[in-house]
Amino acid sequence: MDTRLVAEPVWSWPVVALVAVALPALVLLTYPSRVRHLPQNTRRFLIGARLTAAVLLVFAMLRPEIQITETDIKSAVMLIAGDTSRSMTTQDGPGGATRREALARTLTENKGRLEEIGKLIDVRYFDFDSIGQPVDITAEDKPGSMAEGTETAIGDLFKLMIREAQGQQVVGLILMTDGAQRTIDPNSADPRTVARELGQLQIPVLPVPYGEAGLTSDAIDVAVDDLSVASVVFVKNTVPVAATIRIAGASGRKIKVQLLVEDRMGVGPLESGTMVAPPAKNGARPSLIIETDLNAETRTVPLSFIPQTPGEYRIAVEVEPIDGELLTTNNRRDTLITVQRGGITVAYFDVPREESKFLKSINQSKQIQLDYFRVRPGNFADKTRIETGVFEPGRYDVFLIGDVPAKAFTPQNMSKLETCLEAGSGLMMTGGLFSFGPGGYANTPLAGYLPVRMSDTELQGAGSISPDLHHDKPLRMLPTDEGLRHFIMQLSRSDNRQTWENLPSLRGANKLREKNAFVEILARSEDGIPLLFATESGRSRVLALAADTTFAWAVNDKVEEYQRFWRQTILWLARKELDTDQPVWVTVDPRNFASEANVPIRFGARDNEGKPLSDVEFKVAVVGPENETTILQARQAGDEFFSQFTETDEGGIYRVVVSATRNGQPFGANATTRFLVDSRDLELDNPAADPGMLEEIALRTGGRVLAPEKLADYFDDLIKNGPPNIMQKHVSRVTLWDNWWFLAAFVALMSTEWFVRKKRGLV
């Protein structure tokens, strides 16, 4: 507490000083002569009273007050987190100490300082690897020097710290680690992303780094650090696989990166197949040779393959060992994916235009892969070369033709396309200057499939289309009565017709007429112009869309409706709109786990309409790599069931079998899945520290990196000056002039002086 006397004069200090001198002087110069005839004691009293009144007036002009300042500290906390993962056992600390030993030594040397800081604010310490655990570091054996964690999850630690800091002021988060995140799902939150949130909450991270940033200069190591692929893909779709390759000491060397896929021909659902290289065809790239001119580099290598049959597959990315490489256990990374039947492949032929640009966005759907084949416009269309392999039966489920004249396809292409349609592939043609009759399709095999009439006389040359063949005006596409009930036209479950009416108009359309009475017209314009025709020709479903500007919906904030229309169109053409799942199901997500991880298993059952069933009993079995079987207890949460498997000490493939009974009778077929426990040591395959990560985290949170030997200086500053931004000062004021007793004293003095003067006849 600090107490002091302060003054805030009513005027400036020079004026107040002048008045303070002038008032007593005026009293002494003028008043004594007026009371000279009075007795000495009365004279002294009156002069003294008048001088006292002048002094009181000067005192009031100074406006003095007593200020009392009290300082306290808001509720605040300092968070400290120490890394206990196995990479901290690397002996690259001072004197050959491990990183964890160096960390423990730093905290031990600063125990006294932490106790002093603990008198001001709350200090909490956590050990962390895959999770964070609070630890009392005031105990004699804490912090320990052991580091046995199998993962380093810095991002998930940050999430825990955010929860710990709720409702409190955080002085800082001292992060004592080597800075390298080594973890897999579900603990794989990106530290950089979560660091932004820490920065927004004004929680500065102060990293204290331990360890060296790289291997020795002469070490050669090529490793697959990460393997990224969608957990669920579809048959005949190109599956992209991104492999993160870490290269050290291999400058100028050629490195082959190979994708391997499990061959499941003749293999049971719970058995493992051999790993083989998938074929490099139809645009797939299962291998790549890379080369670097750097001594140390991390590179993402894009690979791909096309699964041909549904099922569950093990895939791997492998780097061939190079001469001089001693550590080869990190040259491969495996995972599991599920290939579903729902994958639909679409071959889309069109000229470069707005409609083709937006239609390619349908690839955002995991269930659909649309391959775009660019066709030269106008008279150059016949210069386009489309490989005959595109029309091999079974390669594409749907063929979509835009503003492309028939001459863009060779007779061989047309013949093969007809074969695909006979086999059941879907076909759709959209409007344009050179589609339908104007494009010369009246004399092609497609004339027998398309649901509209076409004539040789409609054939157009270069230039604009004849007005007799084209509606040149805005047309709002609206479903007919038949269309409102059709799968393609279902844009909304609540008010489907209104949803269509809210879509922007199309910019013109071809003039088309249905070919026969078997053709359904699913959509017309407001004035009755037919726009969307549907039919089934043999085993093939066929659509004709007179317009070619549906992209107008997407550019006018109707992206969801645009994509839904085209997805449903393709699903209908491919006869996939009624696909259903098995009644008993099981999932494990993620598919890869570190050793000793807990594996969550979800499962359930559904009826013929896909509704979940809760009156089913389940038996859950997990078969390990050595064929040992563990029976798990099924627990229920709503309409779903779950179990947890914890016996993951051994690396390899684990198989899950779920069987179900209902009313005492077997229900559905057994549901099976697999998951993989990584036999690699995430922490020790590449124990290099990552100071760059710590610098970036500090920058994003407003903190700074502290060398271990500088931590004591930081603590000393906190003890001496107090934690920043958490000191609160409360100032109270006691005025010495603006109060009742000052006024009473002044009035009493002047009244007494007046009374004496009155009695002596001076008034």
C-alpha positions in Angstrom: 0.0 0.0 0.0 1.3 3.4 -1.0 0.0 6.7 0.7 0.9 10.2 -0.4 -0.3 13.8 -0.3 -1.1 15.4 -3.6 -2.5 18.8 -4.6 -4.4 19.8 -7.7 -4.6 23.7 -7.5 -7.7 25.4 -8.9 -5.4 27.6 -11.0 -1.8 27.2 -12.3 0.9 27.0 -9.7 2.3 30.5 -10.4 -1.1 32.1 -9.9 -1.8 30.1 -6.7 1.6 31.0 -5.3 1.0 34.7 -6.0 -2.4 34.5 -4.3 -0.9 32.6 -1.4 1.5 35.5 -0.8 -0.9 38.3 -1.6 -3.7 37.3 0.8 -1.6 37.3 4.0 0.3 40.4 2.9 -3.0 42.2 2.3 -4.2 41.2 5.8 -1.0 42.4 7.5 -0.9 45.7 5.6 -4.5 46.7 6.0 -6.0 45.1 9.0 -3.7 46.0 12.0 -4.4 49.8 11.5 -8.2 49.2 11.8 -7.9 47.3 15.2 -5.0 49.4 16.7 -7.3 51.0 19.3 -8.5 47.6 20.7 -6.9 45.8 23.6 -3.9 43.8 22.8 -5.4 40.3 23.2 -8.5 41.3 21.1 -6.2 42.8 18.4 -4.1 39.7 18.3 -7.2 37.4 18.0 -8.7 39.4 15.1 -5.5 39.6 13.1 -4.8 35.9 13.7 -8.4 34.9 12.7 -8.1 36.9 9.6 -4.7 35.4 8.7 -6.0 31.9 9.4 -9.0 32.5 7.1 -6.6 33.6 4.3 -4.5 30.4 4.9 -7.6 28.3 4.7 -8.6 29.9 1.5 -5.1 29.2 0.0 -5.4 25.6 1.4 -8.7 25.2 -0.4 -7.3 26.6 -3.7 -4.6 24.0 -3.6 -7.3 21.3 -3.3 -5.1 18.8 -1.4 -6.0 15.1 -1.0 -4.5 11.9 0.3 -4.1 9.2 -2.3 -3.9 5.6 -1.1 -2.8 3.1 -3.8 -3.2 -0.7 -3.2 -1.8 -3.3 -5.6 -3.0 -6.8 -6.0 -2.7 -9.6 -8.6 -5.6 -10.9 -10.7 -6.4 -14.7 -10.7 -3.6 -15.9 -13.0 -1.8 -19.1 -13.9 1.5 -20.2 -15.4 1.3 -23.5 -17.3 4.5 -25.6 -17.8 4.5 -28.7 -20.0 7.4 -31.2 -20.2 7.8 -33.7 -23.0 8.0 -37.4 -21.9 8.0 -39.0 -25.3 10.7 -41.5 -26.3 12.5 -39.1 -28.6 13.5 -37.3 -25.3 15.8 -40.2 -24.5 18.1 -39.1 -27.3 21.5 -38.4 -25.8 22.4 -35.1 -27.4 22.1 -32.9 -24.3 25.0 -31.3 -22.4 27.6 -33.9 -21.3 25.8 -36.6 -23.2 22.6 -36.3 -21.1 19.3 -37.2 -22.6 16.9 -34.5 -23.5 14.6 -35.5 -20.7 17.4 -35.5 -18.2 18.4 -32.0 -19.3 14.7 -30.9 -19.0 14.5 -32.3 -15.5 17.7 -30.6 -14.5 16.4 -27.3 -15.7 13.3 -27.5 -13.6 15.3 -28.8 -10.6 17.6 -25.8 -10.8 14.6 -23.5 -10.9 12.5 -25.1 -8.1 13.2 -22.2 -5.7 12.2 -19.6 -8.3 9.0 -21.5 -9.1 8.1 -21.6 -5.4 8.6 -17.8 -5.3 6.4 -17.4 -8.4 3.9 -19.7 -6.8 3.3 -17.2 -4.0 2.1 -14.7 -6.7 0.2 -16.9 -9.1 -0.9 -20.5 -9.7 1.8 -22.6 -11.3 0.7 -25.9 -12.9 3.0 -28.5 -14.4 2.1 -31.2 -16.9 4.0 -34.1 -18.4 2.8 -35.0 -21.9 3.3 -37.5 -24.7 0.1 -38.5 -26.5 -1.9 -36.9 -23.6 -1.1 -34.5 -20.9 -1.1 -35.4 -17.2 -0.8 -33.0 -14.2 2.3 -33.6 -12.1 3.3 -32.2 -8.7 6.9 -31.1 -9.3 7.3 -30.0 -5.7 7.7 -33.7 -4.8 11.3 -34.9 -4.2 11.3 -37.3 -7.2 9.7 -34.9 -9.6 10.1 -34.1 -12.4 11.4 -37.6 -13.4 14.0 -38.3 -16.0 12.1 -41.2 -17.6 10.6 -40.7 -21.1 8.5 -43.7 -22.4 5.7 -42.1 -24.4 5.1 -43.6 -27.8 3.8 -40.3 -29.4 4.3 -36.6 -29.1 1.0 -34.8 -29.6 1.8 -31.1 -29.2 -1.5 -30.0 -30.9 -3.6 -32.0 -28.5 -1.6 -30.7 -25.6 -2.5 -27.2 -26.7 -6.2 -28.1 -26.6 -5.8 -29.4 -23.1 -4.1 -26.2 -22.0 -6.9 -24.1 -23.5 -9.4 -26.1 -21.3 -7.1 -25.6 -18.3 -7.0 -21.9 -18.8 -10.7 -21.2 -19.1 -11.7 -18.2 -17.0 -8.2 -17.4 -16.0 -5.4 -15.0 -17.1 -2.5 -17.0 -18.4 1.0 -15.5 -17.9 2.4 -18.0 -20.4 2.7 -21.6 -21.4 6.3 -22.8 -21.0 6.7 -25.7 -23.5 9.7 -27.9 -22.8 10.2 -30.2 -25.7 12.3 -31.1 -28.8 9.5 -29.5 -30.9 8.8 -32.5 -33.2 5.2 -33.7 -33.3 5.2 -37.5 -33.9 1.7 -38.9 -33.6 -1.2 -40.4 -35.6 -5.0 -40.1 -35.4 -6.8 -39.4 -33.2 -4.2 -37.3 -31.5 -2.9 -35.5 -34.7 -4.2 -31.9 -34.2 -1.8 -29.6 -36.1 0.1 -27.5 -33.5 0.3 -24.6 -35.8 -3.5 -24.5 -36.2 -4.2 -24.7 -32.5 -1.4 -22.1 -31.8 -3.5 -19.5 -33.7 -6.3 -20.2 -31.2 -3.9 -19.7 -28.3 -2.8 -16.4 -29.8 -6.4 -15.3 -30.1 -6.9 -16.1 -26.4 -3.7 -14.2 -25.5 -1.9 -17.2 -24.2 1.7 -16.8 -25.2 3.7 -20.0 -25.7 7.4 -19.8 -24.5 9.1 -22.9 -26.0 12.2 -24.2 -24.3 13.9 -26.4 -26.9 16.0 -29.5 -26.3 17.9 -31.6 -28.8 19.7 -31.3 -32.1 17.8 -30.5 -35.3 19.3 -33.2 -37.6 21.3 -36.4 -38.1 25.1 -36.4 -38.4 26.3 -34.9 -41.7 27.4 -38.3 -43.2 24.3 -40.3 -42.3 22.1 -41.5 -45.2 18.4 -42.1 -44.5 15.3 -42.1 -46.7 12.0 -42.6 -44.8 8.3 -42.5 -45.5 7.2 -40.2 -42.7 3.5 -40.1 -43.6 0.9 -41.6 -45.8 -2.3 -39.7 -46.6 -5.2 -41.4 -48.4 -9.0 -41.3 -48.0 -10.2 -44.1 -45.7 -13.2 -44.8 -48.0 -12.9 -44.8 -51.8 -14.9 -46.2 -54.7 -14.4 -48.8 -57.3 -12.9 -47.6 -60.6 -12.1 -44.1 -59.2 -8.6 -42.9 -59.2 -7.4 -42.9 -55.6 -4.7 -40.2 -54.8 -2.1 -41.2 -52.3 0.2 -38.5 -50.9 3.4 -39.8 -49.3 5.7 -37.6 -47.3 9.3 -38.6 -48.0 12.1 -37.5 -45.7 15.6 -37.5 -47.4 18.9 -37.1 -45.6 22.4 -37.4 -47.0 21.2 -38.5 -50.4 22.0 -35.5 -52.6 22.2 -36.5 -56.2 20.8 -40.0 -55.7 17.8 -41.4 -57.5 15.1 -42.7 -55.2 12.2 -44.9 -56.3 8.9 -44.5 -54.4 6.5 -47.4 -55.0 2.9 -47.8 -54.1 1.8 -51.3 -53.1 -1.7 -52.7 -52.8 -2.9 -55.9 -51.3 -3.9 -58.6 -53.8 -7.1 -60.1 -52.4 -7.9 -62.6 -55.1 -8.8 -65.9 -53.5 -8.3 -64.4 -50.0 -10.9 -64.7 -47.2 -12.3 -61.6 -45.5 -10.1 -62.1 -42.5 -7.0 -63.1 -44.3 -4.1 -61.0 -45.6 -3.1 -61.0 -49.2 0.3 -60.4 -50.8 1.4 -56.8 -51.5 1.8 -56.1 -55.2 2.4 -53.0 -57.4 -0.8 -51.9 -59.0 -0.8 -51.4 -62.8 0.1 -48.0 -64.3 -2.8 -47.6 -66.7 -5.8 -45.3 -67.2 -3.8 -42.4 -65.8 -2.8 -44.1 -62.5 0.7 -43.4 -61.2 1.7 -46.1 -58.7 5.5 -45.3 -58.7 7.8 -42.3 -59.1 11.5 -41.7 -59.2 12.6 -38.6 -57.3 16.0 -36.9 -57.0 17.2 -34.1 -54.7 20.2 -31.8 -54.8 19.8 -31.0 -51.1 21.5 -32.8 -48.2 18.2 -32.7 -46.2 14.7 -32.4 -47.7 11.1 -33.4 -47.0 9.0 -33.9 -50.1 5.4 -34.9 -50.7 5.2 -37.4 -53.5 1.8 -37.9 -55.3 0.9 -41.4 -56.3 -2.4 -43.0 -57.4 -4.1 -46.3 -58.3 -7.5 -47.4 -59.5 -9.2 -50.2 -57.5 -11.2 -52.6 -59.6 -13.2 -54.5 -57.0 -14.8 -53.5 -53.7 -13.4 -54.6 -50.3 -10.9 -53.7 -47.7 -7.3 -53.3 -48.8 -4.0 -52.8 -47.2 -1.9 -50.3 -49.1 1.7 -49.2 -48.5 4.2 -46.7 -49.8 7.7 -48.1 -50.0 11.1 -46.4 -50.7 13.7 -48.7 -52.2 16.8 -48.7 -49.9 19.8 -46.9 -51.4 23.5 -47.8 -51.0 24.9 -46.7 -47.7 21.5 -46.5 -45.9 21.8 -48.2 -42.5 18.3 -47.6 -41.1 15.7 -49.2 -43.4 12.9 -49.9 -41.0 11.4 -46.5 -41.7 11.3 -47.0 -45.5 7.7 -48.1 -45.6 4.4 -46.9 -44.3 1.1 -48.9 -44.4 -2.6 -48.2 -43.9 -6.0 -49.7 -44.6 -8.7 -48.3 -46.9 -12.2 -49.5 -47.8 -13.2 -49.7 -51.4 -17.0 -49.4 -51.9 -19.1 -50.3 -54.9 -20.7 -46.8 -55.1 -17.9 -45.3 -57.1 -19.1 -43.9 -60.4 -16.7 -43.0 -63.3 -17.9 -40.3 -65.8 -16.3 -39.5 -69.1 -17.1 -35.9 -69.9 -16.4 -34.5 -73.5 -16.8 -30.8 -74.0 -15.2 -27.6 -75.3 -13.7 -25.1 -72.9 -16.6 -23.0 -71.6 -18.3 -21.9 -68.4 -20.5 -25.0 -68.2 -17.5 -27.4 -68.5 -15.6 -25.4 -65.9 -18.3 -25.8 -63.3 -19.3 -29.4 -64.2 -15.7 -30.5 -63.3 -16.4 -29.5 -59.7 -18.6 -32.6 -59.4 -15.3 -34.4 -58.6 -15.7 -33.0 -55.0 -18.0 -35.9 -54.4 -16.1 -38.9 -53.2 -18.6 -41.1 -54.9 -18.1 -39.7 -58.4 -15.0 -39.3 -60.5 -15.5 -37.2 -63.6 -12.7 -37.2 -66.1 -12.8 -34.3 -68.5 -11.7 -34.7 -72.1 -11.1 -31.4 -73.8 -12.4 -31.1 -77.3 -11.2 -28.4 -79.7 -14.1 -26.0 -80.6 -15.7 -25.4 -84.0 -14.0 -26.6 -87.2 -11.1 -27.9 -85.2 -13.2 -30.6 -83.4 -12.1 -33.3 -85.8 -8.4 -32.5 -84.9 -9.2 -33.7 -81.4 -7.7 -37.1 -80.6 -9.6 -39.2 -78.1 -8.0 -42.5 -77.3 -10.1 -45.6 -78.1 -9.2 -46.9 -74.6 -11.6 -44.4 -73.1 -14.5 -46.4 -74.6 -13.3 -49.8 -73.3 -16.3 -51.6 -71.8 -16.3 -51.2 -68.0 -14.0 -48.3 -67.8 -16.7 -45.6 -67.5 -20.2 -45.9 -66.0 -21.6 -42.7 -67.6 -20.7 -40.8 -70.8 -21.5 -37.1 -70.8 -21.3 -35.1 -74.1 -21.5 -31.3 -74.2 -21.1 -28.9 -77.1 -19.2 -31.4 -79.2 -20.0 -32.3 -82.9 -20.1 -35.9 -83.9 -17.0 -35.5 -86.0 -14.9 -35.2 -82.8 -15.4 -39.0 -82.4 -13.9 -41.4 -84.8 -16.1 -44.3 -86.2 -14.2 -46.7 -84.0 -14.9 -44.5 -81.0 -18.6 -44.4 -81.9 -18.7 -48.1 -82.3 -17.0 -48.8 -78.9 -19.3 -46.2 -77.3 -22.4 -48.1 -78.6 -20.9 -51.3 -77.1 -20.7 -49.6 -73.7 -24.3 -48.4 -74.0 -25.4 -51.9 -74.8 -23.6 -53.1 -71.7 -25.5 -50.6 -69.5 -23.4 -47.4 -69.4 -25.5 -44.2 -69.1 -25.5 -41.4 -71.7 -26.3 -37.8 -71.4 -26.1 -35.0 -74.0 -26.4 -31.3 -73.1 -27.4 -28.3 -75.3 -24.9 -26.4 -77.5 -24.2 -25.1 -81.0 -22.9 -28.5 -82.1 -24.9 -31.1 -80.0 -27.9 -33.2 -81.1 -29.0 -32.6 -84.7 -26.9 -29.4 -85.3 -23.8 -31.4 -84.3 -24.5 -34.2 -86.9 -25.6 -37.0 -84.5 -28.7 -37.9 -86.6 -26.6 -40.4 -88.6 -24.6 -41.9 -85.7 -25.2 -44.9 -83.5 -26.3 -42.5 -80.7 -29.4 -41.5 -82.6 -31.0 -44.8 -81.5 -30.3 -44.0 -77.8 -31.0 -40.2 -77.5 -34.6 -39.5 -76.5 -35.1 -36.6 -79.0 -35.8 -36.3 -82.7 -32.9 -35.4 -85.0 -32.6 -34.8 -88.7 -29.8 -34.5 -91.3 -31.1 -31.1 -92.2 -30.3 -29.7 -88.8 -26.5 -30.0 -89.3 -24.8 -26.7 -88.7 -21.5 -25.4 -90.0 -19.2 -22.8 -88.4 -20.8 -19.8 -86.8 -24.0 -19.3 -84.8 -26.8 -21.8 -84.6 -29.9 -21.2 -86.7 -32.8 -19.5 -84.8 -35.0 -22.4 -85.9 -33.0 -24.7 -83.7 -32.4 -22.5 -80.6 -34.4 -20.6 -78.0 -32.5 -17.3 -77.5 -34.1 -16.1 -74.3 -34.0 -16.7 -70.5 -35.7 -19.9 -69.5 -36.6 -21.0 -66.0 -36.2 -24.7 -65.6 -39.2 -26.2 -63.7 -40.1 -29.8 -63.0 -43.1 -31.3 -64.6 -45.6 -33.3 -62.6 -43.7 -36.5 -63.6 -40.4 -34.7 -62.8 -41.5 -33.8 -59.3 -41.6 -37.5 -58.5 -38.4 -38.4 -60.3 -35.1 -39.0 -58.3 -33.1 -36.5 -60.5 -35.4 -33.6 -59.7 -35.5 -33.9 -55.9 -33.6 -30.8 -54.7 -35.6 -30.4 -51.5 -37.7 -32.6 -49.2 -39.8 -29.8 -47.8 -40.8 -27.7 -50.8 -39.2 -29.1 -54.0 -41.2 -27.0 -56.5 -40.4 -23.8 -54.7 -36.7 -24.7 -54.6 -36.8 -25.0 -58.4 -38.7 -21.7 -58.8 -36.0 -20.0 -56.8 -33.2 -21.0 -59.2 -32.0 -18.4 -61.7 -33.1 -18.7 -65.3 -31.0 -20.6 -67.9 -29.5 -18.6 -70.9 -31.3 -20.2 -73.8 -31.7 -23.8 -75.0 -31.8 -26.0 -78.0 -35.2 -26.6 -79.6 -35.8 -30.3 -78.9 -38.8 -32.7 -79.2 -39.3 -36.1 -77.6 -38.8 -39.0 -79.9 -41.7 -41.2 -78.9 -44.3 -41.7 -76.2 -41.9 -43.6 -74.0 -39.8 -40.5 -73.3 -40.4 -38.7 -70.0 -40.2 -34.9 -70.0 -38.9 -34.1 -66.5 -38.6 -30.4 -66.9 -40.0 -27.5 -68.9 -39.7 -23.8 -69.0 -42.4 -21.5 -67.6 -44.0 -21.2 -71.0 -43.9 -25.0 -71.6 -40.7 -25.5 -73.6 -39.3 -29.0 -72.9 -35.9 -28.9 -71.4 -35.0 -32.3 -69.8 -35.8 -35.6 -71.5 -35.3 -39.1 -70.0 -35.6 -42.6 -71.4 -34.3 -46.1 -71.0 -32.9 -47.7 -74.2 -32.1 -51.3 -73.6 -29.8 -51.6 -70.6 -28.8 -47.9 -70.9 -30.4 -44.9 -69.2 -30.2 -41.8 -71.4 -30.9 -38.1 -70.7 -31.1 -35.1 -73.0 -30.7 -31.6 -71.5 -31.6 -28.8 -74.0 -29.7 -26.2 -72.0 -26.0 -25.7 -71.4 -25.9 -23.0 -68.7 -26.8 -24.7 -65.4 -23.6 -23.0 -64.1 -25.8 -19.9 -63.7 -27.2 -21.6 -60.6 -23.8 -22.0 -59.0 -22.6 -18.4 -59.7 -25.8 -17.1 -58.1 -25.3 -18.7 -54.7 -27.1 -21.9 -55.5 -24.1 -24.1 -55.4 -25.7 -26.8 -53.2 -28.7 -27.1 -55.6 -26.4 -27.2 -58.6 -24.2 -30.0 -57.3 -27.2 -32.0 -56.0 -28.9 -31.9 -59.4 -25.7 -33.1 -61.2 -24.9 -35.8 -58.6 -28.4 -37.2 -58.7 -28.3 -37.0 -62.5 -25.1 -39.1 -62.6 -26.4 -41.5 -59.9 -29.5 -42.1 -61.9 -27.7 -42.6 -65.2 -25.4 -45.2 -63.5 -28.4 -46.9 -61.8 -26.9 -46.2 -58.3 -29.8 -44.3 -56.8 -31.0 -47.3 -54.8 -27.7 -48.6 -53.5 -28.1 -50.0 -49.9 -25.7 -51.2 -47.2 -25.4 -54.5 -45.3 -27.7 -54.9 -42.2 -24.8 -55.4 -39.8 -21.9 -53.0 -39.9 -18.6 -52.3 -38.1 -16.1 -49.5 -38.4 -12.7 -48.6 -36.8 -11.7 -45.0 -37.3 -8.9 -44.2 -37.7 -7.4 -47.3 -39.3 -3.8 -46.9 -38.0 -2.7 -46.9 -34.4 0.5 -46.7 -32.5 1.6 -49.5 -30.3 -0.3 -49.7 -26.9 -3.1 -47.4 -28.3 -6.7 -47.9 -27.4 -8.8 -48.8 -30.5 -12.4 -47.6 -30.6 -14.8 -50.1 -32.4 -18.2 -48.9 -33.5 -20.9 -51.3 -34.8 -24.6 -51.6 -35.2 -27.5 -53.0 -37.3 -30.2 -51.6 -39.5 -33.5 -52.7 -41.1 -34.3 -52.9 -44.8 -35.1 -49.2 -44.8 -31.7 -48.3 -43.3 -33.2 -47.4 -39.9 -31.0 -48.4 -36.9 -32.0 -51.3 -34.7 -31.5 -51.3 -30.9 -33.0 -54.8 -30.1 -30.0 -56.7 -31.4 -27.4 -58.6 -29.5 -23.7 -58.5 -30.7 -20.7 -60.6 -30.3 -17.4 -58.8 -31.0 -14.1 -60.6 -31.5 -10.7 -59.2 -32.4 -8.1 -61.6 -34.0 -4.5 -60.4 -33.5 -1.5 -60.8 -35.8 -0.7 -64.2 -34.3 -4.3 -65.4 -34.6 -5.0 -64.9 -30.9 -8.7 -64.1 -30.4 -10.0 -61.6 -27.8 -13.8 -61.3 -27.1 -14.9 -57.8 -26.3 -18.0 -56.5 -24.4 -20.5 -54.7 -26.5 -21.8 -51.4 -25.0 -24.7 -49.4 -26.2 -25.0 -45.6 -26.8 -28.4 -44.8 -28.3 -28.9 -46.7 -31.6 -25.1 -47.5 -31.9 -22.9 -49.9 -30.1 -19.2 -49.7 -29.2 -16.3 -51.6 -27.7 -12.7 -50.7 -27.0 -9.7 -52.9 -27.7 -6.5 -52.2 -25.7 -4.2 -55.2 -26.3 -2.2 -53.5 -29.1 1.4 -54.3 -27.9 2.3 -56.1 -31.1 2.5 -54.5 -34.5 0.6 -55.8 -37.5 -2.9 -56.4 -38.9 -5.8 -56.9 -36.4 -9.2 -58.3 -37.6 -12.6 -57.5 -36.1 -15.6 -59.8 -36.5 -19.1 -58.7 -35.4 -21.9 -61.2 -35.4 -25.5 -60.3 -34.5 -28.7 -62.1 -33.2 -32.2 -60.8 -33.0 -34.9 -62.6 -31.1 -32.5 -65.4 -30.6 -32.0 -65.9 -34.3 -28.9 -65.0 -36.4 -29.4 -61.5 -38.0 -27.5 -60.6 -41.2 -24.1 -61.7 -42.2 -21.0 -61.2 -40.0 -19.5 -57.7 -40.4 -15.7 -57.6 -40.6 -13.0 -54.9 -40.7 -9.4 -54.6 -40.0 -7.0 -52.1 -38.4 -3.3 -51.8 -38.3 -1.0 -51.3 -35.4 2.2 -49.6 -36.6 5.3 -51.7 -35.7 7.5 -48.7 -36.4 8.7 -46.5 -33.6 7.3 -43.0 -34.3 9.6 -41.5 -31.7 12.9 -43.1 -32.6 12.7 -43.6 -36.4 13.5 -39.9 -36.7 14.4 -38.4 -33.3 15.6 -35.1 -34.8 14.4 -32.0 -32.9 12.3 -29.4 -34.8 13.3 -25.9 -33.5 11.6 -24.3 -36.6 8.2 -25.6 -35.3 8.8 -24.0 -31.9 9.8 -20.7 -33.5 6.6 -20.7 -35.5 4.5 -21.5 -32.5 6.0 -18.7 -30.5 5.5 -16.3 -33.3 1.8 -17.2 -33.7 1.0 -16.9 -30.0 3.0 -13.7 -29.2 5.6 -15.6 -27.1 9.3 -16.1 -27.6 11.8 -19.0 -27.6 13.8 -19.3 -24.4 17.1 -21.3 -24.2 17.1 -23.6 -21.2 19.9 -21.5 -19.6 17.8 -18.4 -20.1 14.7 -19.7 -18.2 16.2 -18.6 -14.9 16.4 -15.0 -16.1 12.8 -15.1 -17.2 11.7 -16.4 -13.8 13.9 -13.8 -12.0 12.2 -11.0 -14.0 8.8 -12.3 -13.0 9.8 -12.4 -9.3 11.2 -8.9 -9.5 8.7 -7.1 -11.6 5.6 -9.2 -11.3 3.9 -11.1 -14.1 3.0 -8.7 -17.0 -0.6 -7.7 -17.6 -2.0 -9.2 -14.4 -1.2 -6.4 -11.8 -4.2 -4.4 -10.7 -4.0 -1.0 -8.8 -6.8 0.3 -6.7 -6.5 4.1 -5.9 -8.7 5.6 -3.1 -8.8 9.4 -2.4 -9.4 11.4 0.8 -10.0 15.1 0.1 -8.8 17.5 2.8 -10.8 20.6 1.7 -14.0 19.4 0.1 -15.7 18.1 3.2 -18.0 19.2 6.0 -15.4 19.7 8.7 -13.3 22.0 6.6 -16.4 24.1 5.8 -17.5 24.0 9.4 -14.1 25.2 10.6 -14.0 28.0 8.1 -17.5 29.2 8.9 -16.9 28.9 12.7 -13.7 31.0 12.4 -15.3 33.7 10.3 -18.4 33.8 12.6 -16.3 34.2 15.7 -14.2 36.9 14.1 -17.4 38.7 13.1 -19.0 38.4 16.6 -15.9 39.9 18.2 -15.8 42.7 15.8 -19.5 43.3 16.3 -19.0 43.4 20.1 -16.2 46.0 19.7 -18.3 48.2 17.4 -16.3 47.5 14.2 -19.4 46.3 12.3 
